[in-house]
Amino acid sequence: MKKYRILSRLFAALAILLSDVMCAVTAFSYCDLWWGGRCAGYSAPASTALLLCIPYGAGILICAGLAWFFWRAGQKQSD
């Protein structure tokens, strides 16, 4: 029971941490493409930085799903 509770909290914390990292990386890449595109002449538009949200979003969903799974497994075992 305690093992499932710890795993549930671990994956919930990882999902939150991953969402924060996603915001920081996406914002940095967007600004780099926005200002670098104007100064250095990058060929990609700044909006392509938003495509970074796809793999991060998948990771967040996986971590949230695992947190929910372990939380439910801990609930079933305690009953």
N, CA, C and O atoms as a GROMACS GRO file, in nm:
protein
  316
    1MET      N    1   0.083  -0.119   0.000
    1MET     CA    2   0.000   0.000   0.000
    1MET      C    3   0.088   0.125   0.000
    1MET      O    4   0.066   0.218  -0.078
    2LYS      N    5   0.187   0.127   0.088
    2LYS     CA    6   0.272   0.244   0.096
    2LYS      C    7   0.356   0.261  -0.032
    2LYS      O    8   0.385   0.373  -0.074
    3LYS      N    9   0.394   0.148  -0.093
    3LYS     CA   10   0.472   0.152  -0.216
    3LYS      C   11   0.393   0.222  -0.326
    3LYS      O   12   0.449   0.302  -0.401
    4TYR      N   13   0.264   0.191  -0.338
    4TYR     CA   14   0.181   0.253  -0.442
    4TYR      C   15   0.161   0.402  -0.416
    4TYR      O   16   0.156   0.482  -0.509
    5ARG      N   17   0.149   0.438  -0.290
    5ARG     CA   18   0.131   0.579  -0.256
    5ARG      C   19   0.256   0.659  -0.292
    5ARG      O   20   0.246   0.771  -0.344
    6ILE      N   21   0.373   0.602  -0.265
    6ILE     CA   22   0.498   0.670  -0.299
    6ILE      C   23   0.514   0.683  -0.451
    6ILE      O   24   0.552   0.788  -0.501
    7LEU      N   25   0.484   0.575  -0.523
    7LEU     CA   26   0.494   0.580  -0.669
    7LEU      C   27   0.394   0.679  -0.729
    7LEU      O   28   0.426   0.749  -0.825
    8SER      N   29   0.276   0.685  -0.673
    8SER     CA   30   0.176   0.779  -0.721
    8SER      C   31   0.223   0.923  -0.703
    8SER      O   32   0.211   1.004  -0.795
    9ARG      N   33   0.276   0.953  -0.588
    9ARG     CA   34   0.325   1.089  -0.563
    9ARG      C   35   0.447   1.121  -0.648
    9ARG      O   36   0.464   1.234  -0.694
   10LEU      N   37   0.533   1.022  -0.669
   10LEU     CA   38   0.651   1.041  -0.752
   10LEU      C   39   0.612   1.078  -0.896
   10LEU      O   40   0.666   1.173  -0.952
   11PHE      N   41   0.520   1.003  -0.954
   11PHE     CA   42   0.481   1.031  -1.092
   11PHE      C   43   0.400   1.160  -1.104
   11PHE      O   44   0.406   1.228  -1.206
   12ALA      N   45   0.324   1.194  -1.001
   12ALA     CA   46   0.254   1.323  -1.002
   12ALA      C   47   0.354   1.438  -0.998
   12ALA      O   48   0.339   1.538  -1.070
   13ALA      N   49   0.456   1.424  -0.914
   13ALA     CA   50   0.560   1.529  -0.907
   13ALA      C   51   0.637   1.537  -1.039
   13ALA      O   52   0.672   1.647  -1.082
   14LEU      N   53   0.664   1.423  -1.102
   14LEU     CA   54   0.733   1.425  -1.231
   14LEU      C   55   0.649   1.493  -1.339
   14LEU      O   56   0.703   1.564  -1.424
   15ALA      N   57   0.519   1.471  -1.336
   15ALA     CA   58   0.432   1.536  -1.434
   15ALA      C   59   0.433   1.688  -1.416
   15ALA      O   60   0.436   1.762  -1.513
   16ILE      N   61   0.431   1.732  -1.291
   16ILE     CA   62   0.434   1.877  -1.265
   16ILE      C   63   0.570   1.934  -1.305
   16ILE      O   64   0.576   2.040  -1.368
   17LEU      N   65   0.676   1.866  -1.270
   17LEU     CA   66   0.810   1.912  -1.307
   17LEU      C   67   0.827   1.916  -1.459
   17LEU      O   68   0.885   2.010  -1.513
   18LEU      N   69   0.777   1.815  -1.527
   18LEU     CA   70   0.787   1.810  -1.672
   18LEU      C   71   0.707   1.923  -1.738
   18LEU      O   72   0.749   1.976  -1.840
   19SER      N   73   0.594   1.959  -1.680
   19SER     CA   74   0.517   2.070  -1.737
   19SER      C   75   0.592   2.202  -1.721
   19SER      O   76   0.588   2.286  -1.810
   20ASP      N   77   0.660   2.220  -1.608
   20ASP     CA   78   0.738   2.342  -1.589
   20ASP      C   79   0.856   2.348  -1.686
   20ASP      O   80   0.886   2.454  -1.742
   21VAL      N   81   0.922   2.235  -1.706
   21VAL     CA   82   1.034   2.230  -1.800
   21VAL      C   83   0.985   2.256  -1.943
   21VAL      O   84   1.051   2.324  -2.021
   22MET      N   85   0.867   2.201  -1.976
   22MET     CA   86   0.810   2.223  -2.109
   22MET      C   87   0.786   2.372  -2.133
   22MET      O   88   0.818   2.423  -2.240
   23CYS      N   89   0.732   2.441  -2.035
   23CYS     CA   90   0.706   2.585  -2.052
   23CYS      C   91   0.836   2.662  -2.070
   23CYS      O   92   0.844   2.752  -2.155
   24ALA      N   93   0.938   2.629  -1.992
   24ALA     CA   94   1.064   2.702  -2.001
   24ALA      C   95   1.134   2.677  -2.135
   24ALA      O   96   1.183   2.771  -2.198
   25VAL      N   97   1.139   2.552  -2.178
   25VAL     CA   98   1.208   2.519  -2.304
   25VAL      C   99   1.135   2.578  -2.423
   25VAL      O  100   1.197   2.632  -2.515
   26THR      N  101   1.003   2.569  -2.422
   26THR     CA  102   0.925   2.623  -2.533
   26THR      C  103   0.938   2.775  -2.540
   26THR      O  104   0.952   2.831  -2.649
   27ALA      N  105   0.933   2.841  -2.426
   27ALA     CA  106   0.946   2.987  -2.425
   27ALA      C  107   1.086   3.030  -2.473
   27ALA      O  108   1.099   3.126  -2.549
   28PHE      N  109   1.188   2.959  -2.427
   28PHE     CA  110   1.324   2.993  -2.471
   28PHE      C  111   1.341   2.972  -2.620
   28PHE      O  112   1.400   3.056  -2.689
   29SER      N  113   1.290   2.862  -2.672
   29SER     CA  114   1.303   2.833  -2.815
   29SER      C  115   1.222   2.933  -2.898
   29SER      O  116   1.266   2.975  -3.005
   30TYR      N  117   1.105   2.970  -2.849
   30TYR     CA  118   1.022   3.068  -2.921
   30TYR      C  119   1.095   3.202  -2.929
   30TYR      O  120   1.102   3.263  -3.036
   31CYS      N  121   1.148   3.247  -2.816
   31CYS     CA  122   1.219   3.376  -2.817
   31CYS      C  123   1.345   3.370  -2.903
   31CYS      O  124   1.379   3.467  -2.972
   32ASP      N  125   1.413   3.256  -2.898
   32ASP     CA  126   1.533   3.243  -2.980
   32ASP      C  127   1.498   3.249  -3.128
   32ASP      O  128   1.567   3.316  -3.206
   33LEU      N  129   1.392   3.180  -3.167
   33LEU     CA  130   1.351   3.185  -3.308
   33LEU      C  131   1.294   3.321  -3.346
   33LEU      O  132   1.311   3.366  -3.459
   34TRP      N  133   1.227   3.386  -3.253
   34TRP     CA  134   1.167   3.517  -3.283
   34TRP      C  135   1.276   3.622  -3.304
   34TRP      O  136   1.277   3.691  -3.406
   35TRP      N  137   1.367   3.633  -3.207
   35TRP     CA  138   1.470   3.735  -3.218
   35TRP      C  139   1.584   3.693  -3.309
   35TRP      O  140   1.641   3.776  -3.379
   36GLY      N  141   1.617   3.565  -3.310
   36GLY     CA  142   1.722   3.518  -3.400
   36GLY      C  143   1.677   3.522  -3.544
   36GLY      O  144   1.757   3.547  -3.635
   37GLY      N  145   1.549   3.499  -3.566
   37GLY     CA  146   1.495   3.504  -3.701
   37GLY      C  147   1.500   3.643  -3.759
   37GLY      O  148   1.521   3.661  -3.879
   38ARG      N  149   1.481   3.741  -3.674
   38ARG     CA  150   1.486   3.879  -3.723
   38ARG      C  151   1.629   3.926  -3.746
   38ARG      O  152   1.658   3.997  -3.842
   39CYS      N  153   1.718   3.884  -3.657
   39CYS     CA  154   1.857   3.932  -3.666
   39CYS      C  155   1.944   3.844  -3.756
   39CYS      O  156   2.015   3.894  -3.843
   40ALA      N  157   1.937   3.714  -3.733
   40ALA     CA  158   2.026   3.624  -3.806
   40ALA      C  159   1.961   3.565  -3.931
   40ALA      O  160   2.030   3.508  -4.016
   41GLY      N  161   1.831   3.577  -3.943
   41GLY     CA  162   1.763   3.528  -4.062
   41GLY      C  163   1.738   3.379  -4.062
   41GLY      O  164   1.764   3.312  -4.161
   42TYR      N  165   1.688   3.326  -3.950
   42TYR     CA  166   1.653   3.184  -3.945
   42TYR      C  167   1.542   3.156  -4.047
   42TYR      O  168   1.460   3.243  -4.076
   43SER      N  169   1.539   3.034  -4.100
   43SER     CA  170   1.439   3.002  -4.200
   43SER      C  171   1.307   2.954  -4.140
   43SER      O  172   1.204   2.957  -4.207
   44ALA      N  173   1.309   2.910  -4.015
   44ALA     CA  174   1.187   2.860  -3.951
   44ALA      C  175   1.114   2.974  -3.881
   44ALA      O  176   1.179   3.060  -3.821
   45PRO      N  177   0.982   2.975  -3.886
   45PRO     CA  178   0.908   3.077  -3.812
   45PRO      C  179   0.911   3.045  -3.662
   45PRO      O  180   0.936   2.931  -3.622
   46ALA      N  181   0.886   3.144  -3.580
   46ALA     CA  182   0.892   3.126  -3.435
   46ALA      C  183   0.786   3.028  -3.385
   46ALA      O  184   0.805   2.965  -3.281
   47SER      N  185   0.676   3.016  -3.456
   47SER     CA  186   0.568   2.927  -3.411
   47SER      C  187   0.607   2.780  -3.416
   47SER      O  188   0.538   2.697  -3.357
   48THR      N  189   0.715   2.744  -3.484
   48THR     CA  190   0.759   2.604  -3.486
   48THR      C  191   0.810   2.561  -3.349
   48THR      O  192   0.816   2.441  -3.321
   49ALA      N  193   0.846   2.655  -3.263
   49ALA     CA  194   0.889   2.620  -3.127
   49ALA      C  195   0.775   2.558  -3.048
   49ALA      O  196   0.798   2.482  -2.953
   50LEU      N  197   0.652   2.588  -3.086
   50LEU     CA  198   0.536   2.533  -3.015
   50LEU      C  199   0.520   2.384  -3.042
   50LEU      O  200   0.445   2.316  -2.971
   51LEU      N  201   0.587   2.331  -3.143
   51LEU     CA  202   0.582   2.187  -3.169
   51LEU      C  203   0.653   2.108  -3.060
   51LEU      O  204   0.634   1.986  -3.049
   52LEU      N  205   0.735   2.175  -2.980
   52LEU     CA  206   0.800   2.108  -2.867
   52LEU      C  207   0.699   2.061  -2.762
   52LEU      O  208   0.730   1.974  -2.681
   53CYS      N  209   0.581   2.119  -2.764
   53CYS     CA  210   0.479   2.080  -2.667
   53CYS      C  211   0.428   1.938  -2.690
   53CYS      O  212   0.374   1.876  -2.598
   54ILE      N  213   0.443   1.885  -2.809
   54ILE     CA  214   0.391   1.751  -2.840
   54ILE      C  215   0.464   1.642  -2.762
   54ILE      O  216   0.397   1.565  -2.692
   55PRO      N  217   0.596   1.630  -2.768
   55PRO     CA  218   0.660   1.523  -2.689
   55PRO      C  219   0.651   1.547  -2.539
   55PRO      O  220   0.636   1.453  -2.462
   56TYR      N  221   0.661   1.674  -2.498
   56TYR     CA  222   0.647   1.702  -2.356
   56TYR      C  223   0.506   1.668  -2.308
   56TYR      O  224   0.488   1.614  -2.198
   57GLY      N  225   0.406   1.700  -2.388
   57GLY     CA  226   0.268   1.669  -2.352
   57GLY      C  227   0.246   1.519  -2.340
   57GLY      O  228   0.173   1.473  -2.252
   58ALA      N  229   0.307   1.443  -2.429
   58ALA     CA  230   0.296   1.296  -2.420
   58ALA      C  231   0.358   1.245  -2.291
   58ALA      O  232   0.302   1.158  -2.225
   59GLY      N  233   0.473   1.299  -2.255
   59GLY     CA  234   0.538   1.259  -2.131
   59GLY      C  235   0.456   1.295  -2.008
   59GLY      O  236   0.450   1.219  -1.911
   60ILE      N  237   0.394   1.412  -2.012
   60ILE     CA  238   0.309   1.455  -1.900
   60ILE      C  239   0.189   1.364  -1.888
   60ILE      O  240   0.151   1.325  -1.777
   61LEU      N  241   0.128   1.329  -2.000
   61LEU     CA  242   0.013   1.239  -1.996
   61LEU      C  243   0.050   1.100  -1.944
   61LEU      O  244  -0.026   1.039  -1.870
   62ILE      N  245   0.167   1.051  -1.984
   62ILE     CA  246   0.212   0.920  -1.936
   62ILE      C  247   0.236   0.925  -1.785
   62ILE      O  248   0.194   0.835  -1.713
   63CYS      N  249   0.304   1.028  -1.737
   63CYS     CA  250   0.329   1.040  -1.594
   63CYS      C  251   0.200   1.055  -1.515
   63CYS      O  252   0.184   0.996  -1.408
   64ALA      N  253   0.107   1.135  -1.567
   64ALA     CA  254  -0.021   1.152  -1.498
   64ALA      C  255  -0.101   1.023  -1.498
   64ALA      O  256  -0.166   0.990  -1.398
   65GLY      N  257  -0.096   0.948  -1.609
   65GLY     CA  258  -0.165   0.820  -1.614
   65GLY      C  259  -0.108   0.719  -1.518
   65GLY      O  260  -0.182   0.645  -1.454
   66LEU      N  261   0.025   0.715  -1.506
   66LEU     CA  262   0.088   0.625  -1.411
   66LEU      C  263   0.058   0.666  -1.267
   66LEU      O  264   0.038   0.579  -1.181
   67ALA      N  265   0.054   0.795  -1.240
   67ALA     CA  266   0.019   0.841  -1.105
   67ALA      C  267  -0.123   0.799  -1.070
   67ALA      O  268  -0.149   0.753  -0.959
   68TRP      N  269  -0.214   0.813  -1.166
   68TRP     CA  270  -0.352   0.772  -1.141
   68TRP      C  271  -0.361   0.620  -1.122
   68TRP      O  272  -0.433   0.573  -1.034
   69PHE      N  273  -0.288   0.544  -1.204
   69PHE     CA  274  -0.290   0.399  -1.193
   69PHE      C  275  -0.240   0.353  -1.057
   69PHE      O  276  -0.302   0.267  -0.994
   70PHE      N  277  -0.127   0.408  -1.011
   70PHE     CA  278  -0.074   0.367  -0.881
   70PHE      C  279  -0.162   0.414  -0.766
   70PHE      O  280  -0.172   0.346  -0.664
   71TRP      N  281  -0.225   0.529  -0.781
   71TRP     CA  282  -0.319   0.576  -0.678
   71TRP      C  283  -0.437   0.481  -0.667
   71TRP      O  284  -0.479   0.446  -0.556
   72ARG      N  285  -0.493   0.439  -0.782
   72ARG     CA  286  -0.605   0.345  -0.780
   72ARG      C  287  -0.564   0.209  -0.726
   72ARG      O  288  -0.640   0.144  -0.653
   73ALA      N  289  -0.442   0.164  -0.761
   73ALA     CA  290  -0.395   0.035  -0.710
   73ALA      C  291  -0.377   0.040  -0.558
   73ALA      O  292  -0.406  -0.058  -0.489
   74GLY      N  293  -0.331   0.152  -0.506
   74GLY     CA  294  -0.318   0.167  -0.361
   74GLY      C  295  -0.454   0.170  -0.293
   74GLY      O  296  -0.469   0.119  -0.182
   75GLN      N  297  -0.553   0.232  -0.359
   75GLN     CA  298  -0.688   0.236  -0.302
   75GLN      C  299  -0.750   0.098  -0.297
   75GLN      O  300  -0.815   0.062  -0.199
   76LYS      N  301  -0.732   0.020  -0.403
   76LYS     CA  302  -0.789  -0.115  -0.409
   76LYS      C  303  -0.724  -0.208  -0.308
   76LYS      O  304  -0.790  -0.294  -0.250
   77GLN      N  305  -0.594  -0.190  -0.288
   77GLN     CA  306  -0.524  -0.278  -0.196
   77GLN      C  307  -0.560  -0.246  -0.051
   77GLN      O  308  -0.560  -0.336   0.033
   78SER      N  309  -0.591  -0.121  -0.020
   78SER     CA  310  -0.625  -0.085   0.118
   78SER      C  311  -0.766  -0.129   0.155
   78SER      O  312  -0.797  -0.143   0.274
   79ASP      N  313  -0.852  -0.152   0.056
   79ASP     CA  314  -0.991  -0.194   0.085
   79ASP      C  315  -1.001  -0.338   0.125
   79ASP      O  316  -1.111  -0.387   0.152
   0.00000   0.00000   0.00000
